[in-house]
Amino acid sequence: MTHATEFAPGIIVQRITPPLKLSDFKLIAFDMDSTLINIECVDEIADAAGRKAEVAAITEAAMQGVITDYKESLRQRVALLRGVPVSHMEQVLRERMQFNPGAQALVAACRKAGLATLLVSGGFTFFAERVQAGLGIQFSRSNLLEIENGQLTGRMVDQDWGDICDGAEKRRTLLELAALMGIHPSQAIAVGDGANDLPMMEAAGLSVAYRAKPSVRAQAHVAINSGGLDRLLEVVQA
């Protein structure tokens, strides 16, 4: 087992020797739900259908890695959202969704240091588009909910890149963008909290777990267990 060191209160590092330089990296990829923002959007949408507990249990099992088929788990959860009006999603956006502490500061520091920024989410474009715009993130990939007559159908829509953005797709997106930029994956940082983030975290040169599940914390180079996302700048200095 790799020896982990407490770099600062609430920050654990392993297999790296900080401080590192932010300018040594060229790309940073972020998960969205419970990483850039404070909620799991699918759970909050389910609240309108009176099924939050049921959906949240599946979400938790997927994030812990207990359910290994993320696509199937997401299809199950989305099916339970059938009939939820778009107006409820707008309410979730207005009243429940907030950026996690330090998200704006970290994205701004990365942009200033010349890194490309990517949001890659197993969540939904309805929220991802707002988060991308609000934080000034350049690239984004997430899942598209099907809507008919102002209500969710309980299905998702295939996109030109595929059907569902799961862990494998997150990894593929990071590697695809790195290739388009002409950089090596070792020049990428990946930030996440759940089991479906591990494939992209393993592909990146630096993996960061933010208030993450135990299995994710154990495998990340940096685990931020308290404070904001911008605490990464204590380890990877601008």
N, C-alpha and C positions, 0 to 999 in steps of 0.2 A: 504494500500500500504506500502511495506517495505521501511524504511528509508535508503537512500543511502548516503554514505559519501565519500567525495573526500580525498582519502588516500594520494595522491601526485598529482601534476599537471598532468592531463591526465589519472589518474587512479581512478576509482570509485569502492568502495567495499560496499557490503550489505550482511547481515546475517552471516558474519564472523568477527572475531577479529584478524587482523594481528598484528605482523608478525607470519606467520606459518612456520613450518620446512619442507623443501623439503624431508628430510629423513623419515618423517612420512607417505609419500605416496610411493606406490610400482609400479604404472603404470601411464603413461601419454599418452593420445590419442589425435591425431591432425587431424583436417580437413586439406585438402591440398590447394585447390584453394582459393585465397585471404586470406589464413591464413598462411601456410608455404611458399607459393609463391605469386607473385604479380599479377597474371592474373587468369581469368576464362578460362581455356583451351578450352572449347567448343566454346566460343565466338571467340577466336583467330583462331581456325580451320575454323569456319564459314566464316571468312574473305576471305578465298581462294575461297569460293563459291559465294562471293558477297552477303552474307546473314547475315553479322555480326549484323546489327541493329535488324533484325527480331529475330535472336537467342538470342541476348543479352537482348531483352525485355522480352522473356520468362524466361531467367535465373534470371533476376532481380525480376520478379514476384514470382518465386519459392523461391528465397532467402529471400524475404520480407514476405513470407508466404501467399501471395495473391492466388497463385496456391497451393493447398494443396496436390494434387496427384503428388508427385515428380517423381515417375516412369513414369507416362504418359507424364509429361513435358519433361523428359529427352529423352523419345522415340521420341517425336515431334522434339526436337532439333537435335538428331542424324540423323533422317530421312532427315533433311535438309542438312546434310553433305555428302550425297551420291555423289560419284565421286571425292571427294577431294583426291589428291594424298598423299601418305605417305611422300613424299619429303616435302610437305608443313608443315606437323606436325614436321618434323625434323628442318625445318626453324624456326617454332615457338619456339621449344626447344632451338635452338642456339641463336636466336635474340631477343626473347621477354620474355622468362621465366627467372625469377631471384628469388632467395630466398629472402623472406621478411627480413628486418633488424632484427637482434637478433635471427633468427631461428637457426643458427648454434650454437650460444652461449648457447641458452636455451636447445637444445637437448643434447649438450655436458655436461652441468651442471646436467641434469637429469640422464644421463648415469653414470656420476661420483658418483652421490648420490645413485646409485643402482636401479633406476627405470627402468622398462621395457618400451620400446617405441613402439607406434603403430601409423601408418598412416592409416586412414580410410576415404575413399573419394568417393563422388558421381561422381568424375571425372574418368579419364582413366588410365589404367595400363601403357600405352605408356609413360606417364609423371610420374606417381607414382613410377615406378621402378627406374627412374633416380633420383627422389627426395629422395627416400628411401636410395639409394646407396650414394648419395651426402651428406646426413645428418647423415648417420650411424644409421638409424632407423631399429629396429629389425623385426617388423611385419608390414604387409601391406594388405589392402583389397580395391579394386577399380573395376571399370567396364572395360570390355574387348570389344574393338571395332572390328567388323568383317572387315577383309581386304581380297580383292580378286584382283589379278593382279595389286598389288601395289596401289589400291584405296580403299577408304571406301565404304562399301555397303549401309550405312545408317541404319545398324542394329548392335546390340550388341550380344555377345556370352554368353550363360548361362555357369556358372561355378559350381564347385562341391558344393558350399555353397548356390547357388541360382541364380537369374536372374540379379537383379539390386541392387547395394548398395545405398539404400535410407536411410532416417532417422531411420527407424525401424531396418534396417540391421546394421547401425552404432552402435546403442544401443546394439543389440544382440551380435555384435562382441566384444564390450567392456566387456559385462557381461560374454561372453564365455571365453575370455582370462583371466579375473579375476578369474573365476572358475578354469581354468586350472592351474593358478598360486597358487590357494588356498588362495586367498585374498578376502576381502569384497569389494564391489563396493565403499564404503566410502573411501577406500585407493587409489582410482583412481582420476586422473585429466583429464578433457575433455576440449579441446580448439577448438573453432570454430567461425564462423562469420555469418552463415545463418540459416534460419528456419529449414533446414534439419539436423542441428547439435543439435537442442534442445533436442531430445530424449536421445542422449548419454550424453548430459550435465546434464540433469535431473537425470540420473542414477548414475552419478559420485559424489564422495564426495566433489569435488571442480570443479566448472564450470567457464571457462574463456572465455570472449568474446573479440576477437581481431579486432579492427576497424570494429565493427560488425553492422548489421542492428538494428534499434531501438528496435524491439521486442526481439532480442537476448540480447542486452545490458541490457534491463530491467529485464531479468530473471537470468542473470549470477551473481555469487558471486563476480567476479572481471571483470571489463570492462576496457581494455587498449585502450584508445581512441587516444593516440598519442605516438610516439616513437616506439621502437622495441618490438618484442616478449619477449626478455630477461628482459623487465621491470617487468615481472611476478616475477622475483627473488628479486624485492623490497618488494613484498608481501609475497612470499613463499621463505624464505631464505635458501640458500644452506648450 
